[in-house]
Amino acid sequence: MILKFENMNIAIGILAKDGIVLAAERKVTSKLLEQDTSAEKLYTLNDNIGVAVAGMTADAGILINSARVSAQNYLKTYNEEIPVELLVRRLCDIKQGYTQHGGLRPFGVSFIFAGYDDRYDFQLYTSNPSGNYSGWKATSIGANNTAAQTLLKQDYKDNITLREASELALKVLSKTMDSASLSSEKLEFSTISKNKDGKIIQRLWKPADIDSLLTESGIKKENEEEEKE
């Protein structure tokens, strides 16, 4: 069976020494869209785990709801957050099960999972429609994936900070997205980090924060100069 992905735009995940960055291209860029209350590519699974999506978002919704229920059941049973890899494995088991029978269509969606647990600290995983998953330091899914992976290999460093990882994510997106220039209307951005008390903070950035980061990293200025040329 050949699946036609309706929304195979690029998503990037980068593991830093003090957190994780998830960034994705938003396809729906209407001025009527309320960006502060709607997400197209980035979602929260529980307090410690977030996910980026590439593929059929309707399929993703079913799996995301299943992952949220699984995470809350684990918390209710054991009084602690579910380990990241365990949640990834449970979700991939569901995806793989839909490839075993001729009457079922596989879920046409890939994920980047970003999360934290006490055993393995910050972690980054990807999974594809077949149910395979693997751990990464930096990765991408969706359109222009090969070009994005090449850029990540060139610029990623093991001791990268969350701030540097954020700038690297924007740099890769600026060179691989179909859009001529980056703006908050075309991006979704989130980070997972620790505060001073050691509590995990999962932050979905607002449009104003994304624009500020684009300006500070110099990417917005580069886009304006290219448009003038």
C-alpha positions in Angstrom: 0.0 0.0 0.0 1.3 3.4 -0.9 0.4 6.2 1.5 0.2 9.8 0.3 1.2 12.1 3.1 -0.9 15.2 3.2 1.3 17.2 5.5 4.9 15.9 5.2 6.6 19.1 6.2 9.9 19.1 8.0 10.4 18.7 11.8 13.7 18.8 13.7 14.8 17.6 17.1 18.1 18.5 18.8 19.5 17.1 22.1 21.5 19.6 24.1 23.4 19.1 27.4 20.7 21.1 29.3 17.6 20.3 27.3 15.9 19.5 24.0 14.7 21.6 21.1 11.8 20.7 18.8 11.0 22.8 15.8 8.7 22.3 12.8 7.3 23.9 9.7 3.7 25.0 9.9 1.8 24.5 6.7 -1.4 26.5 7.7 -0.3 30.1 7.7 -3.6 32.0 7.5 -3.8 35.3 9.4 -7.1 34.1 10.8 -5.4 31.3 12.7 -5.1 31.7 16.4 -1.5 30.5 16.8 -1.4 30.7 20.6 -4.1 28.1 21.0 -3.6 25.7 18.1 -0.8 23.4 17.3 -0.3 21.7 14.0 3.0 19.8 14.4 4.1 20.0 18.1 2.2 18.3 21.0 2.6 17.5 24.7 2.2 13.9 25.9 2.7 14.5 29.6 4.7 16.9 31.8 8.1 15.4 30.7 7.5 14.4 27.1 6.7 16.2 23.9 6.4 15.2 20.2 6.8 16.6 16.7 4.8 15.2 13.9 5.3 14.7 10.1 2.7 13.1 8.0 -1.1 12.7 8.4 -2.0 14.8 11.4 -5.4 13.0 11.7 -3.6 9.7 12.2 -1.2 11.5 14.6 -4.1 12.6 16.8 -5.2 9.0 17.4 -1.8 8.0 18.5 -1.1 11.1 20.6 -4.4 10.5 22.5 -3.4 6.9 23.1 0.1 7.9 24.3 -1.5 10.5 26.7 -3.8 7.8 28.2 -0.9 5.4 28.6 1.2 8.0 30.3 -1.5 8.9 32.8 -2.3 5.2 33.5 1.4 4.7 34.4 1.4 7.8 36.6 -1.8 6.6 38.4 -0.4 3.0 38.9 3.2 3.8 39.9 3.0 7.4 41.1 5.8 8.5 38.8 6.1 9.7 35.2 6.5 7.0 32.6 10.1 6.5 31.2 10.5 8.1 27.8 11.6 4.9 25.9 8.7 2.9 27.5 6.1 5.3 26.2 7.8 5.3 22.7 7.8 1.5 22.6 4.2 1.3 23.6 3.2 3.7 20.8 5.4 1.9 18.3 3.8 -1.4 19.3 0.4 0.1 18.2 1.9 1.3 14.9 3.5 -2.0 14.2 0.3 -3.9 14.9 -1.4 -2.1 12.1 1.1 -3.4 9.5 0.4 -7.1 10.3 -3.1 -7.4 8.7 -4.2 -6.9 5.2 -7.5 -5.2 6.2 -5.7 -2.4 8.1 -4.0 0.7 6.9 -0.7 1.6 8.6 -0.6 5.0 10.4 0.9 7.4 7.9 2.9 9.5 10.4 6.4 9.8 11.8 7.3 11.2 15.2 10.2 12.8 17.0 9.9 12.2 20.7 11.6 14.5 23.2 11.6 13.8 26.9 13.2 13.4 30.3 13.3 10.7 32.9 15.5 10.2 36.0 17.3 7.2 34.5 18.5 8.4 31.2 18.1 12.2 31.6 17.1 14.1 28.3 16.3 11.8 25.4 15.4 12.1 21.7 13.8 9.3 19.6 12.2 9.0 16.2 9.7 6.5 15.0 8.4 5.8 11.4 5.0 4.4 10.2 6.3 0.8 10.4 6.8 1.1 14.2 10.6 1.1 14.2 12.2 3.6 16.6 15.7 4.7 17.4 17.6 7.2 19.6 19.3 10.3 18.3 21.4 13.3 19.3 19.9 15.4 16.5 17.5 14.3 13.8 14.8 15.4 11.3 11.7 13.9 9.7 9.5 15.0 6.8 10.3 16.9 3.6 14.0 17.7 2.7 15.0 15.3 5.4 18.3 14.3 3.7 19.5 18.0 3.4 18.5 18.6 7.0 20.5 15.6 8.3 23.5 16.7 6.4 23.4 20.2 8.0 22.9 18.7 11.4 25.9 16.4 11.0 28.1 19.4 10.0 27.1 21.7 12.9 26.1 19.5 15.8 28.4 19.3 18.8 28.1 17.0 21.8 28.4 19.8 24.4 25.9 22.1 22.6 23.7 24.3 24.9 20.0 24.7 24.6 20.4 28.2 23.2 22.9 27.0 20.6 20.6 24.1 19.7 17.7 26.6 19.2 19.8 28.7 16.8 20.9 25.6 15.0 17.3 24.4 14.5 16.4 27.7 13.0 19.4 27.7 10.8 18.6 24.2 9.4 14.9 25.2 8.9 15.9 28.4 7.1 17.9 26.3 4.5 15.5 23.4 4.1 11.9 24.8 4.3 10.0 25.5 1.1 9.3 29.0 2.3 11.5 31.8 1.1 11.9 33.2 4.6 11.2 32.2 8.2 8.6 33.9 10.5 6.6 32.9 13.5 3.6 32.3 11.2 5.5 29.4 9.5 7.1 27.9 12.5 6.2 25.9 15.7 8.9 25.8 18.3 9.2 24.1 21.7 11.9 23.4 24.3 12.2 21.0 27.3 14.6 22.0 30.1 15.1 22.1 33.8 14.6 25.2 36.1 16.8 26.0 39.0 14.8 23.7 41.3 15.3 20.8 38.9 11.7 20.7 37.7 11.2 19.9 34.1 9.8 22.8 32.1 8.1 22.1 28.7 7.5 25.3 26.8 5.6 25.8 23.6 6.9 29.1 22.3 4.5 31.9 21.4 4.8 33.8 18.0 6.4 36.8 19.7 9.1 34.7 21.3 9.9 33.0 18.0 10.2 36.3 16.2 12.5 37.5 19.0 14.7 34.4 18.6 14.8 34.9 14.8 16.0 38.5 15.3 18.6 37.6 18.0 20.0 34.8 15.9 20.4 37.0 12.8 18.2 34.9 10.6 15.4 37.4 10.3 17.9 40.1 9.2 19.3 37.7 6.6 15.8 37.0 5.3 15.0 40.7 4.9 18.3 41.3 3.0 17.5 38.4 0.7 14.0 39.8 0.0 15.5 43.2 -0.9 17.9 41.6 -3.3 
